[in-house]
Structure formats: C-alpha cells, structure tokens
C-alpha cells in the first residue's frame, strides 16, 4: 500500500478496504511502519514511539487475514493500526509509563481497552511516548526524552499523551489511545491539530491503565477526524467486570460513518477469560452532520477571560457562528467555580498519586537499586533514582496534603470544592443546555523548554481539568491555526451523553472543513 | 513559606524517597510556590458541602466472593527483581548498623 494513500485514510475507510479485500491487513501495517520510519529519523526526529516490533505486528495481521479468508466477521477496525500510550498495558510490548522505574517492564496482562481493540480487528503497532506516569502537559517529562510537535519540531506536542497525539498528527496511525487525568488527551490533541476525546468517568474500563489518580483517570481516544475518535470510543466503551467503576450504561453508535454503510457493530466479547461484560444493545447512529436545530450550546464566561489569546478567541467566535448557522442556539452561561479547578486538581491528583505510586518499590517488578544496607535504603534508592523530578514533586505534594495536620485544610477541602464544580455543570445541563463550548487551551503549543515553573505548566489544563473533576465527557476538535500552530475547541456534554457531544463535534468539523486547519 | 525544609524531609521519609540536601532545598521552594496557589480554597464556604471522593454513579458494586485465577500471560519470575521458591526476595529488614529498622 502506498504510504501517501495510507496517511490520508481514516479508520472507517481503511477498515472498509481491508474488509472488501482491496488491501491486505499486512500491507496496511507495513505502510504504518514505513510512515513511522519516514518521520522518525534525522536531527528533528519526533521521538513519538517508545516500543514497537514490526515483525510481531505483521504476524498479528494473520488472524485478521484468516477471518477474511473464511468470511468471518473481521471487526469494525479490521486491519487498522493503532498506537497505545505507554501507560496502558499491552501484551507483547513493554509498558513503562516513560519512567526509569519501569524500564523494560512487559505487562503479564492486557488492558481491557486494548483487548477490545484487538477483538475488533485492530493491530497494535506501537507504544507511545508520554510524560512520566502521565504527569505533565508537554511530554517533556519522559525519561526517554521529549516528543516534538509534528507541526513545528521546536514546540512541544502537549501532554501527557503527546506521543499518541503526535502519532496521529504525523499519519502513523489514524487512531491512538491516550489517557486523561486533567486534560492529557484533549490538550495534546489541540496542540497537534487532531481530535481527542475524554469519555464520561466510568464509560471505559480502567483495567490495565496504570493508576495515577483513580477518581479522575480515564482512557481516551485520539483520531485524525471526529469519526476516527467516535469509532475508537465505540469499540473500547462498555462495562467491564474487571473495573468496578466501569458503567453498564448503554453504548450508542457514535459514528456517522455507520450511516448507510455495511460496517459491523463493535464487538463486546463476553468470555470469562477476557473478563469483559456485555454492553446493552446500541442506540441508533446519530443524524448526519448537517443540522443542529434544537441544540442549545452554552458559552461559559469563565472560559473566555480577558487574558485569552485574541486569535484563539477569534477562532472560537467563528466556531460559535457556525453553530448558529446550523440552527443551534448559543446561550451565555456561568460555571462560577471553574477558576478553582486547578488548585483543587493539584491537591487531589497528587494525593491519589502518592498512594497509587507506592507500589513502585523495587520488590515485585521494575527497577531495584539496592545499596546493600537493608530494606528501607533499597526503597529510598529505587524510588529516588527511578522517578523523575515532576513525579517526585507530585508524590511529595500528595504526601504533604494527606499528612496529619494538613488533611482537612487541603485534601478534604479540595474534595468539597470538587463537589461544587460538578454542581455547576449539573446546573447548566439541567437548565436545558445540551453542550458547552470553550477553547481547549489558553495558548497554542509552546517551545520545548519554554516553561520551567511547575505551576505555570499546570495552568495549561485550566480549560480541560473541570471535565475530569466533574466526570463529564469532552472532546477537542481543531478549529484553526494561530501563528501556524493548531488550536482546538472543546465541546463538553452531560454525563454519558457522548452521543450529543459527537453530534456537535461532527457538525463543527463539517462546517469548518479545511478552515479547521488554516 | 507554607512548607519548611523539615516538612520536606519528613514527607520524603513518609513517601520512601531518598532526598539529598540540595534537592531538599529546591523542593522546599517548589512545593511552597505551588501550595501558595491552593490558599484560595480556604476562602470557599464548604460548611454544608459533602466532599466528593469520586464521580462514579451508583457507588461501587460488589462481585461474588469467589476466587478467580489471575490472568497472567507470563510468570512472576519473568519480571520480578529477585525470586526464590515462589517468593519475592527483599533485602533484610534490619542491620546492626541501622537499629531504627528493628521495630519495622
């Protein structure tokens, strides 16, 4: 398969060509690796991929080919190459979280989301670079060096799922998995000019996602188009016996590409061996992206401050105009506690991280550094040399806010304010607003090394972190360029209403067309 | 500053992180400059607000109390730093040089 053709095709088109027999799945995978090599060399190498094995990935396509040969159902993602963030466990390739402490670690089990991708015909071709343990907004915190932005190699791709966003933006895969705790899919999607979706908390199983902050973590999807992201989420969503926080809510058909096409349903295998529960029967696919009549879109004033980059504001206003022209009503709304979200997040997330990362102690897996002076010096040496600066900082911050004398003032207080932030979203949606529109980030991608102050880096998440705290779904869609760099617009919907979120996202993508990338 | 050098050394001990003197000074400044931004939370009236431990709907369900074999595709020995007879090997808890470990 011609590499140029490969990089132009979305997941639905690629899968369609494989299912029709036009292209062999092995050809698609080889094209993906050729594309990765094309952009992976030289002094400006993007450093997107941490682990890959072309022979193993090509061998994996034999199952897909066998299904094709026997006319069996090959799945909605038949032969589609997918990249996986390196904090999501996958059999066969290492899972290091871009950390020294997990250098070379190969998981003995697989994340449910990855198993579902494979069950639907996808081929895992790479594990992608990220901020260590997903702590960061630039992918500069990787123990294996920063990833560069495919649109400008001097700039960061965002983070923490920067490798996955860059893989999609660079045409290596049409779909990649990332993870979110405070915006780690949507922010890099915005910086790299791709689509990034964070589902409702509980929509996707966290089994096999290395825990950072368990009450916030969710696996998300990056795609070149809204359709790619919709297919990806449709496949990985649904109840999982192995994650008690996963929901058994209906999983609708999100993709418009399902309209009038003979695409199969996403599979939700229900075997004890896979420990995956069945989701209820899907709802009908959404209407085509031509009208938003009857849809009310909220414009929250707190997300359009005076300090917002004027070019980003202007792109957002253009998007809002397009919504109006498609029949949507734009309503000014307020989410008054949103300005408190960054302080709340940076109390709660480090607190949970300090507990979750206690498991990395040099005893059962990963790095062990033993000075030969007993157990405690082994713990101290392993963890201090295994974790990077930002992870160390957050573990200490979390330990501090949970320690005696500070628990009520910081941790319990932040939990209460989280309730207020979630109440703000509930109130807006209860008043008849179907979706909320905001910029995804306050600025476009910044140069590598430009931000050294930790709190200034945290402010990158200022427009995204509220959706994580409230648990609602949100998507970032390209809405234009500023100084040649992509910017994203964010659509937030009510709990488990990804259906409406995708409908609005499809409409915006169709209305902007090529302007989304200009 | 909200955080003192002594605080940093104390929480590093709790977190089992070896921190040298230079790093302790830097972390004191860094953590203080982050925590100063959290002070705004103290001004929010939350007297009547229940803290949110999470956002999952319907609480945490229980599964049958039945033994399920771990889904391991490889053996513990394939990734453990040190194992013998099915047990993880760790350094000894205490030494004669470090009596503080004797009560652990």
Boltz contact constraints between the chains, C-beta under 6 A:
constraints:
  - contact:
      token1: [A, 91]
      token2: [B, 73]
      max_distance: 6.0
  - contact:
      token1: [A, 108]
      token2: [B, 72]
      max_distance: 6.0
  - contact:
      token1: [A, 108]
      token2: [B, 73]
      max_distance: 6.0
  - contact:
      token1: [A, 108]
      token2: [B, 74]
      max_distance: 6.0
  - contact:
      token1: [A, 109]
      token2: [B, 71]
      max_distance: 6.0
  - contact:
      token1: [A, 201]
      token2: [B, 55]
      max_distance: 6.0
  - contact:
      token1: [A, 202]
      token2: [B, 56]
      max_distance: 6.0
  - contact:
      token1: [A, 215]
      token2: [B, 54]
      max_distance: 6.0
  - contact:
      token1: [A, 244]
      token2: [B, 60]
      max_distance: 6.0
  - contact:
      token1: [A, 244]
      token2: [B, 61]
      max_distance: 6.0
  - contact:
      token1: [A, 245]
      token2: [B, 56]
      max_distance: 6.0
  - contact:
      token1: [A, 343]
      token2: [B, 37]
      max_distance: 6.0
  - contact:
      token1: [A, 343]
      token2: [B, 38]
      max_distance: 6.0
  - contact:
      token1: [A, 343]
      token2: [B, 40]
      max_distance: 6.0
  - contact:
      token1: [A, 343]
      token2: [B, 41]
      max_distance: 6.0
  - contact:
      token1: [A, 347]
      token2: [B, 38]
      max_distance: 6.0
  - contact:
      token1: [A, 363]
      token2: [B, 88]
      max_distance: 6.0
  - contact:
      token1: [A, 363]
      token2: [B, 90]
      max_distance: 6.0
  - contact:
      token1: [A, 364]
      token2: [B, 80]
      max_distance: 6.0
  - contact:
      token1: [A, 364]
      token2: [B, 88]
      max_distance: 6.0
  - contact:
      token1: [A, 365]
      token2: [B, 79]
      max_distance: 6.0
  - contact:
      token1: [A, 368]
      token2: [B, 81]
      max_distance: 6.0
  - contact:
      token1: [A, 370]
      token2: [B, 91]
      max_distance: 6.0
  - contact:
      token1: [A, 374]
      token2: [B, 91]
      max_distance: 6.0
  - contact:
      token1: [A, 374]
      token2: [B, 92]
      max_distance: 6.0
  - contact:
      token1: [A, 374]
      token2: [B, 95]
      max_distance: 6.0
  - contact:
      token1: [A, 374]
      token2: [B, 98]
      max_distance: 6.0
  - contact:
      token1: [A, 374]
      token2: [B, 101]
      max_distance: 6.0
  - contact:
      token1: [A, 375]
      token2: [B, 90]
      max_distance: 6.0
  - contact:
      token1: [A, 375]
      token2: [B, 91]
      max_distance: 6.0
  - contact:
      token1: [A, 375]
      token2: [B, 93]
      max_distance: 6.0
  - contact:
      token1: [A, 376]
      token2: [B, 101]
      max_distance: 6.0
  - contact:
      token1: [A, 378]
      token2: [B, 91]
      max_distance: 6.0
  - contact:
      token1: [A, 379]
      token2: [B, 16]
      max_distance: 6.0
  - contact:
      token1: [A, 380]
      token2: [B, 16]
      max_distance: 6.0
  - contact:
      token1: [A, 380]
      token2: [B, 18]
      max_distance: 6.0
  - contact:
      token1: [A, 381]
      token2: [B, 18]
      max_distance: 6.0
  - contact:
      token1: [A, 383]
      token2: [B, 16]
      max_distance: 6.0
  - contact:
      token1: [A, 383]
      token2: [B, 17]
      max_distance: 6.0
  - contact:
      token1: [A, 384]
      token2: [B, 17]
      max_distance: 6.0
  - contact:
      token1: [A, 384]
      token2: [B, 18]
      max_distance: 6.0
  - contact:
      token1: [A, 395]
      token2: [B, 15]
      max_distance: 6.0
  - contact:
      token1: [A, 396]
      token2: [B, 11]
      max_distance: 6.0
  - contact:
      token1: [A, 397]
      token2: [B, 31]
      max_distance: 6.0
  - contact:
      token1: [A, 399]
      token2: [B, 11]
      max_distance: 6.0
  - contact:
      token1: [A, 399]
      token2: [B, 14]
      max_distance: 6.0
  - contact:
      token1: [A, 399]
      token2: [B, 15]
      max_distance: 6.0
  - contact:
      token1: [A, 400]
      token2: [B, 11]
      max_distance: 6.0
  - contact:
      token1: [A, 412]
      token2: [B, 51]
      max_distance: 6.0
  - contact:
      token1: [A, 413]
      token2: [B, 41]
      max_distance: 6.0
  - contact:
      token1: [A, 415]
      token2: [B, 51]
      max_distance: 6.0
  - contact:
      token1: [A, 415]
      token2: [B, 52]
      max_distance: 6.0
  - contact:
      token1: [A, 416]
      token2: [B, 46]
      max_distance: 6.0
  - contact:
      token1: [A, 416]
      token2: [B, 49]
      max_distance: 6.0
  - contact:
      token1: [A, 416]
      token2: [B, 51]
      max_distance: 6.0
  - contact:
      token1: [A, 417]
      token2: [B, 41]
      max_distance: 6.0
  - contact:
      token1: [A, 417]
      token2: [B, 44]
      max_distance: 6.0
  - contact:
      token1: [A, 418]
      token2: [B, 52]
      max_distance: 6.0
  - contact:
      token1: [A, 419]
      token2: [B, 49]
      max_distance: 6.0
  - contact:
      token1: [A, 419]
      token2: [B, 50]
      max_distance: 6.0
  - contact:
      token1: [A, 419]
      token2: [B, 52]
      max_distance: 6.0
  - contact:
      token1: [A, 454]
      token2: [B, 34]
      max_distance: 6.0
  - contact:
      token1: [A, 455]
      token2: [B, 34]
      max_distance: 6.0
  - contact:
      token1: [A, 455]
      token2: [B, 37]
      max_distance: 6.0
  - contact:
      token1: [A, 471]
      token2: [B, 55]
      max_distance: 6.0
